[in-house]
Amino acid sequence: MKFSRNLKVLALYTIIFIIGCLLLPDVYVWGKNDRNCWFSWCNYIHHYGVQNIYKLGVDYPPLVHYFLWLIAKIQGSSDMIYLNIYKLKYLVLAVEMLSIYMVYRILESKKYTLSYILPLIILFNIAFWYNNVFFGQVDGVYTAFAFISLAFAVFKRPTFSLLFFILCVNFKFQGIIFLPIIFLTLFDEVKRYGFKKIVLLLLPSLFLQIIIFLPFILTGDMKLAFNSFSESMGRYPFVSMGAYNVWSLIFTHPETMNDNSGIFNFSFNTIGLLSFFGLSGLILLPFGLKSLGIFNEKIQLEFSFENVLLATTLIILVFFYFNTQMHARYSHPVVLFAGTLAILRKDYLRFLLVSMAVFLNMEGASKILKGNIAEFESVWFQPLFVSLLFLVVIALYFYDYLVLIFNNIKIS
């Protein structure tokens, strides 16, 4: 009965996916995305093979290039690749639909009424699909892999969790921010395993990583492939790359300021990183103590979906809000995590606010729907307003987090 229901939901989501593909714009907006990169890399892969892509000097991890390889194989010629590179959106949407299906599985495990309909609240949210449909970016892929990895960790399926995390960081190294919460959630389960079982648990992920790297190992480009994980960092050393975060409260034009400058012998980049690591460390501390069994009699915190999604939502927000070099689209992952949390808690106000902040920042920075490069005059799209909106959202989630901690820690 349950298997039959899952198949029906898969069929429903497949139909939605097909309709979505038919409705997707068949163009990219010039100058607002990495279209030139997608085309040139895909064309290079068509002529020289994916195994030689790092000879071109690209700075994206390997899994992105497998997506482009698939596009190259389907199109078959440089002309067709040029005309149809927008079909990369189909692949991104397909992976995003997997994450929506995982939302359904989470709700179904908790026996929610209309568990197959509620995830569509996330899917049909403009803040969720703007990044792919209009912006032409692929952040939805690593976001989906990270979400599925965390879900399998909570479901106590560590093998699948690790496999999807490998896919996540091999698509975009930015996904490393999800490692601590996934690790702590997994460790709460795996700490009971024996040595042999842990080895068997790690082998599939190790094998997957080798398979991903294999073409580059065979061509002697392993070092270039490995360097791609870090070379994109620091490439544009500006305080902001379009993100309306805390730096928009401090500076009028943070996008023109070098983040290597700073105050008190600390660069703005260092201040942002310290803020992120400090706040995320505080968020993760109770989970770490619980996972390691420290103060076990005092800490009643559970690794439930509500709890880990709240922590992950906060980590994404503080990563985006305090770090320098942030693009507007780096806030994209929060929509999926905050949306699932909102459905579980039946609390949609925070989700509405965070969706507004993400959309206003994306459109304010790209002006795609506006249709020209002139700055917005409306207050809704001003960096200061959107930054304050993000700040309000962070404050609300921190309030929820403090309530969670105080309700689950016994203080003598």
C-alpha positions in Angstrom: 0.0 0.0 0.0 2.8 2.4 1.0 4.9 1.4 -2.0 1.9 2.0 -4.3 1.3 5.5 -2.8 5.0 6.4 -3.3 4.7 5.4 -6.9 1.7 7.6 -7.4 3.4 10.5 -5.8 6.5 9.9 -8.1 4.2 9.9 -11.1 2.5 13.1 -10.0 5.9 14.8 -9.5 7.1 13.5 -12.8 4.1 15.1 -14.5 4.8 18.4 -12.7 8.4 18.1 -13.9 7.4 17.6 -17.5 5.0 20.5 -17.4 7.7 22.6 -15.7 10.2 21.8 -18.5 7.6 22.8 -21.1 7.1 26.2 -19.3 10.8 26.9 -18.7 12.1 29.9 -20.7 14.2 28.6 -23.6 16.8 31.4 -23.2 19.3 32.6 -20.7 19.5 36.3 -19.8 22.8 37.6 -21.0 25.1 38.9 -18.4 23.1 37.6 -15.5 24.5 34.1 -15.2 27.3 31.7 -16.2 25.8 31.1 -19.7 29.1 31.7 -21.5 30.8 29.2 -19.1 28.2 26.6 -19.6 28.4 26.9 -23.4 32.2 27.0 -23.6 32.8 24.2 -21.2 30.1 22.1 -22.7 31.5 22.6 -26.2 35.1 21.8 -25.0 33.8 18.6 -23.4 32.1 17.7 -26.7 35.3 18.0 -28.6 37.9 16.8 -26.1 36.0 14.8 -23.5 35.1 15.5 -19.9 38.5 14.0 -18.8 40.3 17.0 -20.3 38.1 19.8 -19.0 40.6 21.0 -16.4 43.1 21.7 -19.1 40.8 24.6 -19.9 41.5 26.2 -16.5 38.0 25.8 -15.1 37.4 26.3 -11.4 34.2 24.2 -10.8 34.3 20.8 -9.1 33.9 17.6 -11.3 30.2 16.8 -11.0 29.2 20.1 -12.8 31.1 18.9 -15.8 29.3 15.5 -15.9 26.1 17.5 -16.2 27.6 19.4 -19.1 28.9 16.2 -20.6 25.4 14.8 -20.6 24.1 18.0 -22.4 27.0 17.6 -24.9 26.1 14.0 -25.6 22.4 14.8 -26.1 22.9 17.8 -28.4 25.7 16.2 -30.5 27.2 19.3 -32.1 28.6 22.8 -31.3 25.6 24.5 -33.0 23.1 22.5 -31.1 24.9 23.0 -27.8 24.9 26.8 -28.4 21.2 26.8 -29.2 20.1 24.4 -26.4 22.5 25.1 -23.6 19.4 26.4 -21.7 18.3 22.8 -21.3 20.8 22.5 -18.4 17.8 24.0 -16.6 16.0 20.7 -17.1 18.7 18.7 -15.3 18.7 21.2 -12.4 14.9 21.0 -12.1 15.1 17.2 -12.2 17.4 17.2 -9.2 15.3 19.8 -7.4 12.3 17.6 -7.9 14.2 14.8 -6.1 14.5 17.1 -3.1 10.8 17.9 -3.2 10.1 14.2 -3.3 12.3 13.8 -0.2 10.2 16.5 1.5 7.2 14.3 0.8 8.9 11.3 2.3 9.7 13.3 5.5 6.1 14.4 5.8 4.8 10.9 5.0 7.0 9.4 7.8 5.2 11.7 10.2 1.9 10.8 8.7 0.9 14.4 7.6 -2.4 14.8 5.9 -1.8 15.8 2.2 1.8 15.0 2.5 2.2 14.9 -1.3 0.6 18.3 -1.7 2.3 20.3 1.0 5.8 20.1 -0.6 4.4 22.1 -3.6 4.3 25.1 -1.3 8.1 25.1 -1.7 8.2 24.1 -5.4 5.8 26.9 -6.5 7.5 29.5 -4.5 9.2 32.0 -6.8 12.2 32.3 -4.4 12.8 28.6 -5.0 12.7 28.5 -8.8 14.0 32.0 -9.6 17.6 30.9 -9.3 17.3 28.2 -12.0 14.4 29.4 -14.2 15.5 33.1 -14.6 19.0 33.4 -13.2 20.2 30.3 -15.1 22.2 29.1 -12.1 22.7 25.6 -10.7 22.8 26.1 -7.0 19.6 24.0 -6.7 21.6 20.9 -7.4 24.1 20.9 -4.5 21.3 22.2 -2.3 19.1 19.2 -3.2 22.0 16.8 -2.6 22.7 18.4 0.8 19.1 18.3 1.8 18.7 14.6 0.8 21.9 13.8 2.7 20.7 15.4 5.9 17.3 13.7 5.5 18.9 10.3 5.2 21.0 11.1 8.2 17.9 11.8 10.3 16.3 8.6 8.9 19.4 6.7 10.2 20.5 5.7 6.7 24.2 6.7 6.9 25.3 5.0 3.7 22.9 6.9 1.5 23.6 10.1 3.5 27.3 9.9 2.8 26.7 9.1 -0.8 24.6 12.2 -1.3 27.0 14.4 0.6 29.8 13.3 -1.7 27.6 14.3 -4.6 27.0 17.6 -2.9 30.6 18.7 -2.4 31.6 17.4 -5.8 29.1 19.6 -7.4 29.9 22.7 -5.4 32.4 22.9 -2.6 30.3 25.5 -0.9 28.2 22.5 0.3 30.9 21.9 2.9 29.0 24.2 5.2 26.5 21.3 5.7 29.2 18.8 6.8 29.1 19.6 10.6 25.4 19.1 11.1 25.3 16.0 8.8 28.3 14.6 10.6 26.9 15.2 14.1 23.5 13.7 13.0 25.3 10.6 11.6 27.6 10.2 14.5 24.7 10.1 16.9 23.8 6.8 15.1 27.2 5.5 13.9 28.9 5.8 17.4 27.1 2.5 18.2 28.7 0.7 15.2 31.7 -1.6 15.4 34.9 -1.0 13.4 34.0 -3.4 10.6 30.5 -1.9 10.2 32.0 1.6 10.0 34.5 0.5 7.3 31.7 -1.1 5.3 29.7 2.1 5.7 32.5 4.3 4.3 33.4 2.1 1.4 30.5 3.0 -1.0 31.3 6.8 -0.6 35.0 6.2 -1.1 34.2 4.2 -4.2 31.9 6.9 -5.5 34.6 9.6 -5.0 37.1 7.5 -6.9 34.6 7.0 -9.8 34.1 10.8 -9.9 37.8 11.5 -10.0 38.7 8.5 -12.3 38.7 10.3 -15.7 41.0 13.0 -14.3 43.3 10.4 -12.7 43.7 8.6 -16.0 44.6 11.8 -17.8 47.0 13.0 -15.1 44.8 16.0 -14.2 44.0 14.8 -10.7 45.8 17.7 -9.1 43.9 20.2 -11.3 40.6 18.6 -10.5 41.4 18.6 -6.8 42.5 22.3 -6.9 39.1 23.2 -8.4 37.5 22.8 -5.0 39.4 25.8 -3.6 40.4 28.0 -6.6 37.0 29.7 -6.9 37.3 31.0 -3.4 38.8 34.5 -3.2 38.5 34.9 -7.0 36.4 38.1 -6.5 37.8 39.7 -3.3 35.0 42.2 -2.7 33.0 42.7 0.4 29.8 41.9 -1.6 29.1 40.4 -5.0 25.4 41.3 -4.9 24.4 39.9 -1.6 22.3 42.3 0.5 23.7 41.1 3.8 25.2 42.8 6.9 27.7 44.6 4.8 24.9 46.5 3.1 24.1 47.9 6.6 27.6 49.0 7.1 28.6 50.3 3.6 26.7 52.2 0.9 28.5 50.3 -1.9 30.1 47.1 -0.5 30.4 45.7 -4.0 33.2 48.2 -4.7 35.2 47.6 -1.6 38.1 45.1 -1.4 37.5 42.6 1.4 41.2 42.5 2.2 41.0 45.9 3.7 39.5 46.2 7.2 39.9 47.5 10.7 41.9 46.7 13.8 44.3 44.6 11.7 41.5 42.3 10.7 40.3 42.2 7.0 36.6 42.3 6.3 37.0 38.8 5.0 38.5 37.6 8.3 35.8 39.4 10.3 33.1 37.7 8.2 34.6 34.3 8.6 35.1 34.7 12.3 31.5 35.8 12.6 30.3 32.8 10.6 32.4 30.2 12.4 31.6 31.7 15.8 27.8 31.8 15.3 27.6 28.4 13.6 29.8 26.9 16.4 27.3 28.2 19.0 24.4 26.8 16.9 26.1 23.4 16.7 27.5 23.2 20.2 24.4 21.6 21.9 24.1 19.1 19.0 27.8 18.3 19.3 27.6 17.7 23.1 24.5 15.5 22.6 26.2 13.5 19.8 29.4 13.0 21.8 27.5 12.0 24.9 28.8 14.9 27.0 26.4 16.1 29.7 24.1 13.4 28.3 21.9 13.5 31.4 21.4 17.3 31.1 20.8 17.6 27.3 17.6 16.1 26.1 18.0 17.4 22.5 16.9 15.1 19.8 18.2 14.8 16.2 14.7 15.2 14.9 13.8 16.8 11.5 12.4 20.0 13.2 15.6 20.4 15.3 18.2 19.7 12.6 16.4 21.8 10.0 16.2 24.7 12.4 20.0 24.5 13.0 20.7 24.1 9.3 18.5 27.0 8.3 20.4 29.2 10.8 23.8 28.0 9.5 22.8 28.9 5.9 21.6 32.3 7.0 24.7 33.3 9.0 26.9 31.9 6.2 25.2 34.2 3.7 24.7 37.2 6.0 28.1 37.7 7.6 30.7 36.4 5.0 32.2 38.6 2.3 32.3 37.7 -1.4 28.7 36.5 -1.2 26.5 36.5 -4.4 22.8 37.1 -4.1 22.1 33.4 -5.1 24.1 32.1 -2.2 21.0 32.5 -0.1 19.1 30.1 -2.4 19.6 26.9 -0.2 17.7 28.4 2.7 14.3 28.3 0.9 14.3 24.5 0.7 15.3 24.0 4.4 13.2 26.8 5.8 10.2 25.7 3.7 10.4 22.1 5.0 10.7 23.4 8.6 7.7 25.7 8.1 5.5 22.7 6.9 6.6 20.5 9.8 5.9 23.3 12.3 2.9 24.7 10.6 4.5 28.1 10.9 4.6 29.9 7.6 5.4 33.5 8.7 9.1 33.0 8.9 9.1 31.1 5.6 7.2 34.0 3.9 9.7 36.5 5.3 12.8 34.5 4.2 11.3 33.9 0.8 10.7 37.6 0.4 14.2 38.4 1.4 15.7 35.8 -1.0 13.5 36.9 -4.0 14.0 40.6 -3.4 17.8 40.2 -3.2 17.9 38.0 -6.3 15.8 40.4 -8.4 17.4 43.5 -6.9 20.8 42.3 -7.9 20.0 40.8 -11.3 17.0 43.0 -12.4 15.9 40.2 -14.7 12.2 40.7 -14.3 12.7 44.4 -14.4 14.2 44.1 -17.8 16.9 46.7 -17.6 20.0 47.6 -15.7 18.7 50.8 -14.1 18.6 50.6 -10.3 15.3 50.0 -8.5 13.7 53.0 -7.0 11.2 51.0 -5.0 12.2 50.7 -1.3 11.4 46.9 -1.5 14.5 46.2 -3.6 16.9 48.5 -1.8 19.9 46.7 -0.2 19.4 48.3 3.2 15.7 47.2 3.4 16.5 43.6 2.2 19.4 43.4 4.6 17.2 44.4 7.5 14.6 41.9 6.4 17.3 39.1 6.5 18.3 40.4 10.0 14.7 40.1 11.2 14.5 36.6 9.8 17.8 35.6 11.5 16.6 37.1 14.8 13.3 35.1 14.6 15.0 31.8 13.9 17.5 32.5 16.7 14.6 33.1 19.1 13.2 29.7 18.0 16.6 28.1 18.6 17.0 29.6 22.1 13.5 28.3 23.0 14.5 24.9 21.7 17.7 24.8 23.7 16.2 26.1 27.0 13.4 23.5 26.7 15.9 20.7 26.2 18.7 21.4 28.6 18.2 20.8 32.3 20.2 23.4 34.3 20.9 22.6 38.0 
